[in-house]
Amino acid sequence: MEKINIQFTLFSAFYSPLISTMSGGFLKEEGLDPEWSVAQPGVSAIQALQDGTAHVVQSALSQAFGPLNEGKTPPVVHFAQVNEMDGFFITGREADPDFTWDKLEGAEVVMFKGGQPRAMFNYACHKAGIDFDRIKPVTPGGAADIDKAFREGQGLYVQQQGPFPQQLQADGIGHVVAQVGPQIGPCGFSSLAATREWLRTDMAKAFVRAYKKTRAYMNETPAAEIARAEKPYFPKIDEAVLADCIATYQKLGCWTPHVEIIEAAYEVTLDVFEYNGLIKQRYAYDQVCVKPPQG
């Protein structure tokens, strides 16, 4: 077995295509023994690629925009997609089958302060025809801080990735009223990144073979079975809640079977960041992305 080091920027069931390379045994089938970690708050997982402590990381295409805005070449490239749609939910205090997005105007919403989650949420509100500036943001910190704040009574709504919203529902604290993804449609939301040098290795080819099998598994396997295998990675989440979350993401269609980052999806990501004033120009696909290694 060859050791492969994987790092997540955020760890949630939304990133199940990468988690399941481990929990489904696909990496071990290719002779790879995975060790995984999560980037420290405020530290980019890209740094782990640069200092050699990770071979592959879960990231976002937008990580490349910072260096590009400064006229620099990004230090790594994005070679495969994880999610082809935003995977955040809007959860309210009360069940609301008649929810419309304009109910967010004037309401306190616990949310991410910046970065891609905030940019995508802003763009989704724009697409829904509401004024994001009329929302009253509550920004306590990262995912765990956001969950804690809502559980302690802050906000009328909360923006979270699964399985946090499903656990809120199971605990009787909130009710999912909307998903952000359908407002935006398919986009290059989250990705796998590595150095160009690593992508030329046999390990990279073995990883991609495992990842292709995993993406088929994510679409063909019952959510309950995937959740059973992943449960050790989510000790604080009920297995039924995890299965519900995975089933929701399967239905959303964010785990499309193909591995490569599609250029049309990349262009939508540019639309989002251009709308938010976060890029200086529309960067070419090949400045950010490469096709996955074959073999």
C-alpha positions in Angstrom: 0.0 0.0 0.0 1.2 3.5 -0.9 0.2 6.3 1.5 -1.9 9.1 0.0 -2.6 12.2 2.0 -5.9 14.0 1.4 -7.0 17.3 3.0 -10.4 18.8 3.1 -11.1 22.6 3.1 -14.5 21.9 4.8 -15.7 18.5 5.9 -19.3 17.7 5.3 -21.5 15.1 3.6 -21.6 17.4 0.6 -18.1 16.2 -0.1 -19.1 12.5 -0.1 -17.6 11.8 -3.5 -14.2 12.3 -1.9 -15.1 10.8 1.5 -16.4 7.6 -0.2 -13.1 7.0 -2.0 -12.1 6.1 1.5 -15.2 4.7 3.1 -16.2 2.7 0.0 -12.7 1.1 -0.3 -12.0 2.4 -3.8 -8.6 3.8 -2.9 -7.4 0.6 -1.2 -8.5 -1.3 -4.4 -6.0 0.8 -6.2 -3.2 0.1 -3.7 -3.6 3.5 -1.9 -3.8 3.8 1.9 -5.5 7.2 2.7 -4.8 9.5 5.5 -7.0 12.5 5.7 -7.2 15.9 7.5 -9.1 19.1 7.5 -7.5 22.5 7.0 -7.3 24.6 10.1 -9.8 27.6 10.1 -8.4 30.5 8.1 -5.7 28.3 6.4 -6.2 27.3 2.8 -5.8 23.5 2.0 -3.8 24.7 -1.0 -1.0 25.4 1.5 -0.9 21.7 2.3 -0.2 21.0 -1.4 2.6 23.6 -1.5 4.3 22.3 1.6 4.0 18.7 0.5 1.8 17.5 3.5 -1.1 16.6 1.1 -1.2 15.0 -2.4 -4.7 16.0 -3.2 -7.1 18.5 -1.6 -10.8 19.3 -1.7 -11.0 22.9 -2.7 -12.9 25.3 -5.0 -12.1 26.8 -8.4 -12.3 30.3 -6.8 -9.1 29.5 -4.8 -7.3 30.3 -8.0 -8.8 33.8 -8.4 -6.8 35.3 -5.6 -3.4 34.8 -7.2 -4.8 35.6 -10.7 -6.2 38.9 -9.4 -2.6 39.7 -8.3 -1.2 38.8 -11.7 0.3 35.6 -10.4 0.1 32.0 -11.7 -1.8 29.8 -9.2 0.5 27.4 -7.5 -1.8 24.4 -8.1 -4.4 23.3 -10.6 -8.0 21.9 -10.3 -8.3 18.6 -12.1 -11.7 17.1 -11.1 -15.0 18.2 -9.8 -16.6 17.2 -6.5 -19.9 19.1 -6.7 -21.4 20.7 -9.8 -23.9 22.7 -7.8 -24.1 24.8 -4.6 -25.0 22.4 -1.7 -26.2 24.9 0.9 -29.6 24.8 2.5 -31.7 27.6 4.0 -33.3 26.4 7.3 -35.9 28.3 9.2 -37.3 28.2 12.7 -40.7 27.1 11.5 -41.9 24.7 8.8 -42.9 26.7 5.7 -44.0 24.8 2.7 -45.0 28.1 1.1 -41.5 29.7 1.6 -40.5 32.3 -1.0 -37.1 33.9 -1.0 -38.4 37.4 -0.3 -39.1 36.2 3.2 -35.3 36.5 3.8 -35.5 40.3 3.3 -35.6 42.0 6.7 -34.8 38.8 8.5 -31.7 37.8 10.5 -29.9 35.0 8.7 -26.9 33.2 10.3 -24.4 32.8 7.4 -20.8 32.7 6.3 -19.1 36.1 6.4 -17.3 35.8 3.1 -15.7 33.5 0.6 -17.5 31.3 -1.9 -20.4 30.5 0.4 -21.3 34.2 0.8 -20.7 35.0 -2.9 -22.9 32.1 -4.1 -25.7 33.0 -1.6 -25.6 36.7 -2.8 -25.8 35.5 -6.4 -28.7 33.1 -5.6 -30.6 36.0 -4.0 -30.0 38.1 -7.1 -31.3 35.2 -9.3 -34.3 34.9 -7.0 -35.1 38.6 -7.5 -34.5 39.8 -3.9 -32.2 42.4 -2.4 -29.4 40.7 -0.5 -28.6 44.0 1.2 -32.0 43.9 3.0 -31.0 40.6 4.8 -29.5 41.1 8.3 -26.5 38.9 8.4 -25.3 37.1 11.6 -21.7 35.8 11.0 -20.4 34.0 14.0 -17.6 32.1 12.2 -17.2 28.7 10.6 -19.7 25.9 10.1 -19.7 24.7 13.7 -20.0 28.2 15.0 -22.9 28.9 12.7 -24.7 25.7 13.8 -24.1 26.6 17.5 -25.4 30.1 17.0 -28.7 29.0 15.4 -29.1 26.3 18.1 -28.7 28.9 20.7 -31.5 31.1 19.3 -29.7 33.5 16.9 -31.3 34.2 13.5 -34.6 33.4 11.9 -32.9 31.4 9.2 -29.5 29.8 8.7 -27.3 28.9 5.7 -25.6 25.5 6.0 -24.3 22.5 4.1 -25.7 19.1 4.9 -25.9 17.2 7.2 -26.2 20.2 9.6 -29.7 21.2 8.4 -31.0 17.6 8.5 -29.7 17.2 12.0 -31.4 20.4 13.0 -34.7 19.0 11.6 -34.1 15.7 13.4 -33.6 17.6 16.7 -36.7 19.6 16.2 -34.8 22.9 16.0 -35.3 24.0 12.4 -36.9 23.1 9.1 -35.3 23.2 5.7 -37.2 25.7 3.6 -35.0 26.1 0.5 -31.8 25.0 -1.3 -29.4 27.5 -2.8 -28.2 25.3 -5.7 -31.3 25.3 -7.9 -31.3 29.2 -8.0 -27.9 29.2 -9.6 -27.9 25.9 -11.5 -24.9 23.8 -12.5 -21.6 25.5 -11.7 -18.0 24.7 -10.8 -18.6 24.7 -7.0 -16.1 22.4 -5.4 -13.1 20.6 -6.9 -10.1 18.5 -6.3 -6.7 20.3 -6.7 -3.1 19.1 -6.9 0.3 20.2 -8.2 1.0 19.7 -11.9 4.0 17.5 -10.8 1.9 15.1 -8.8 -0.7 14.8 -11.6 2.1 13.2 -13.7 2.6 10.4 -11.2 1.3 6.9 -11.2 -0.3 7.7 -7.8 -2.4 10.4 -9.5 -3.5 8.0 -12.2 -4.5 5.4 -9.5 -6.4 8.1 -7.5 -8.4 9.1 -10.6 -9.2 5.5 -11.4 -10.6 5.1 -7.8 -12.4 8.5 -8.0 -14.2 7.5 -11.3 -15.5 4.3 -9.6 -16.6 6.4 -6.6 -18.6 8.8 -8.7 -20.5 5.9 -10.3 -21.1 4.5 -6.8 -22.5 7.8 -5.6 -25.1 7.8 -8.3 -26.0 4.1 -8.3 -25.9 3.1 -4.6 -28.8 3.6 -2.2 -28.2 6.6 0.2 -28.6 4.3 3.2 -25.7 2.1 2.1 -23.4 5.1 1.4 -24.3 6.5 4.8 -23.6 3.2 6.6 -20.1 3.2 5.2 -19.5 6.9 5.9 -20.9 6.9 9.5 -17.5 6.5 11.2 -16.5 9.8 9.6 -19.5 11.6 11.2 -19.6 10.4 14.8 -22.0 13.2 15.9 -24.5 12.8 13.1 -27.3 10.2 13.3 -27.0 7.6 10.5 -30.6 8.2 9.3 -29.9 11.9 9.2 -26.8 11.3 7.1 -28.7 9.0 4.7 -31.4 11.7 4.3 -28.7 14.3 3.5 -27.0 12.0 1.0 -30.4 11.2 -0.7 -31.1 14.9 -1.0 -27.8 15.6 -2.7 -28.3 12.6 -5.0 -31.6 14.1 -6.0 -30.1 17.6 -6.4 -27.7 16.3 -9.0 -24.6 17.9 -7.7 -22.7 14.5 -8.0 -22.8 14.2 -11.8 -21.0 11.0 -12.9 -18.2 12.7 -14.9 -14.9 13.5 -13.2 -13.7 16.4 -15.3 -14.5 20.1 -14.7 -16.9 21.1 -17.5 -16.1 24.5 -19.1 -19.7 25.6 -19.1 -19.8 25.0 -15.3 -16.6 27.0 -14.9 -18.2 29.9 -16.8 -21.1 30.0 -14.3 -18.6 30.3 -11.5 -17.0 33.2 -13.3 -20.5 34.8 -13.5 -21.0 34.5 -9.7 -17.6 36.0 -8.9 -17.9 38.7 -11.5 -21.3 39.7 -10.1 -19.8 39.9 -6.6 -16.9 42.1 -7.9 -14.4 39.5 -6.8 -12.5 39.0 -10.0 -10.6 41.6 -12.1 -11.4 39.8 -15.4 -12.9 36.5 -16.7 -9.9 34.1 -16.5 -9.5 31.4 -19.1 -10.4 27.8 -18.2 -6.8 26.6 -18.6 -5.5 29.2 -16.1 -7.4 27.3 -13.4 -8.3 23.8 -14.6 -6.7 20.8 -16.3 -8.2 17.5 -17.4 -7.7 14.6 -15.0 -4.8 12.2 -15.8 -5.7 9.1 -17.8 -4.3 5.6 -17.3 
